Amino acid sequence: QVQVTESGGGLVQPGDSLKLSCVASGHTEGPYAMAWFRQAPGKERDFVATLILNSGRTHYADSVKDRFTIARDSVKNSVYLRMNVLQSDDSAVYYCAVRRKPILLAPRIPSDYDYWGQGTQVTVSS
């Protein structure tokens, strides 16, 4: 079994930055990809960014492409999401997800992922 744990959420003002962290532990055996999704109240869970671990390739949602960065963290099987110039529309619960095996196309939908964290709340408000 794999446990996924997020941290780093909070309340920030518009224009601020925030860093979320995610660690995958347990029987991870070199996951293929780790990603971030987000879900606002009453809305679907949306793709934010993914990192393909063996190649280092990243993919982003258009809405965050120039503001957010996903990258490996110093701990094995961990990633962070650096969020800059946060806007009220970025308010949501942010989830980290892990995919075990390779896939031809970039994994961008929730069903592409095998394990999920509990989520961390990000609120952007003045």
C-alpha positions, 0 to 999 in steps of 0.5 A: 500500500502507498500513503500520500501526504500533502502539507503546506496549505493555508490562507494567503492574500492575492498576489502571494506565493505558497509552496505545497509538499507531497510525500509518497511512502510505503510500497512505492517502488519508483512511481511513474508520475506524481501530480497535483489536482485541485477541487473547489466547492461544487466543482470537479477535481481539476488537473494542475500539474504532473511530473514524470519522475524518470524523465523530469518532464512536467505538464501544466494546466493552462490556467497555472502554466506561467505561475506554478512549478512542480518539481522533485523535493529532496526526499525520495518520492516527494514533489512540491508545487510552488505557486506564485501570484495566487488569485482567488480562483486558485482557492481549492483543496489541493490533492497530490496523486501518484501513478505507478506505471508508465502511460503513453500520454501525459496523465491529466485526469483523476482516473490516471492515478492510483493513490491520493492524499487527503488534500490540503486547503488553499484559500486566497482572499484579501 
